[in-house]
Amino acid sequence: MAIRITDECINCGACEPECPNNAIYEGGSEWRMSDGTSLKGDFKLWNRGVVVDADAPQTPKVMDVYYIVTDKCTECKGFHNEPQCAAVCPVDCCIPDDDNKETEESLLQKKNAMHL
């Protein structure tokens, strides 16, 4: 499953540089599938099934605190043994997203698709 950031986030920013998929954004910031990945052109989002231009700006998911783009989160599978955002979060607000459960195999497939 993906990781999510709760509203207990204190906006310290410790998590953002730790994400190997560049899936973490500051509240209110637009995001792109191409940020920190090798994606180009049209790309089908895993969790929503929508096709987007990888370079097109997407609407921020949250305005007030940092957030994780579920379509880019792989729980650091293929990079680290544990989600790095959770490992560095000083207030433990990076938690499993029960609404977006994925197998280890699907997380690794997502990682491999984003990092050719």
C-alpha positions in Angstrom: 0.0 0.0 0.0 1.1 3.6 -0.4 2.0 5.8 2.4 0.0 8.9 3.4 0.8 12.0 5.5 -1.7 12.8 8.2 -2.8 16.3 9.2 -0.5 16.1 12.2 2.3 17.1 9.8 4.3 20.0 11.1 5.6 20.9 7.6 9.2 20.3 8.6 10.1 19.0 5.1 12.3 16.2 6.3 10.4 13.6 4.2 10.5 15.3 0.8 14.2 14.9 0.0 14.2 11.2 1.2 11.7 10.0 -1.4 13.4 8.1 -4.3 10.3 8.6 -6.5 9.8 12.3 -5.8 6.3 11.5 -4.6 6.2 14.0 -1.8 5.2 17.6 -2.3 4.7 20.6 -0.1 1.1 21.5 0.5 -0.4 23.6 -2.4 2.3 22.6 -4.8 1.5 21.2 -8.2 3.0 17.8 -9.0 4.0 15.9 -12.2 4.5 12.2 -12.9 7.8 13.2 -14.6 9.3 14.8 -11.4 12.1 12.6 -10.3 11.3 9.8 -12.8 12.1 8.9 -16.4 8.5 9.2 -17.5 7.6 11.1 -20.7 4.5 11.5 -22.8 1.2 10.0 -21.9 1.1 7.8 -18.9 -1.8 5.9 -17.2 -2.0 6.6 -13.5 -2.1 3.3 -11.5 -4.6 4.2 -8.8 -7.0 6.3 -10.9 -6.7 4.7 -14.3 -6.5 8.2 -15.9 -4.1 8.9 -18.7 -2.1 12.1 -18.2 0.8 13.8 -19.8 3.8 13.0 -17.5 5.0 16.6 -17.8 1.6 18.2 -17.2 1.1 19.9 -13.8 -1.5 18.2 -11.6 -3.7 19.7 -9.0 -2.2 19.7 -5.5 -3.8 17.0 -3.4 -3.6 19.0 -0.1 -3.1 22.7 0.5 -1.9 22.9 4.1 0.6 20.1 4.8 3.0 17.9 2.8 1.3 15.2 0.8 2.3 12.0 -1.1 1.1 11.2 -4.6 -0.2 7.7 -4.4 0.5 7.0 -8.1 4.2 7.6 -7.4 4.6 6.0 -4.0 6.2 2.6 -3.9 6.9 2.5 -0.2 10.6 2.7 -1.3 10.4 -0.9 -2.6 13.4 -1.5 -4.8 15.4 1.3 -3.1 15.2 0.8 0.7 14.0 -1.7 3.2 11.5 0.7 4.7 9.6 3.8 3.7 12.1 6.6 4.2 9.5 9.3 4.8 8.3 7.4 7.8 11.9 6.7 9.0 12.7 10.4 9.2 9.4 11.9 10.2 9.8 13.5 13.7 6.0 13.3 14.5 5.2 9.9 12.9 2.7 11.3 10.5 3.8 9.1 7.5 1.6 6.1 7.9 0.3 3.3 5.6 -2.6 4.4 3.4 -5.3 1.7 4.1 -7.3 3.1 1.1 -4.6 2.3 -1.3 -3.4 -1.3 -0.7 -0.9 -2.7 -3.2 1.2 -5.9 -3.2 5.0 -5.8 -3.1 5.0 -7.1 -6.7 2.8 -4.2 -7.9 4.9 -1.7 -6.0 8.0 -3.0 -7.7 6.3 -2.9 -11.1 5.4 0.7 -10.5 9.0 1.5 -9.5 10.4 -0.2 -12.6 7.9 1.6 -14.8 8.9 5.0 -13.4 12.7 4.4 -13.4 13.6 2.9 -16.8 
